C-alpha cells in the first residue's frame, strides 16, 4: 500500500516517463502540467531520485 496521495503518484510517474524518454526533467515542466509550485516540483524530483537510488518502493 502506498503512503503517497494519488496526485503525487501521478507526478512521479510523469517524472519517470520524461526522464526515460528525454533523459532530463526540469521543474517548469511539472509546474505547467500539474499546476504546482516550484518547491513542490523540486520535492517531487528529489523524492523520485531518492526512490531510484535506494530502491524505495513508491
PyMOL commands that set and color helices and strands:
alter all, ss='L'
color gray80, all
select helices_A, chain A and resi 6-22+27-34+38-54
alter helices_A, ss='H'
color red, helices_A
deselect
rebuild
show_as cartoon
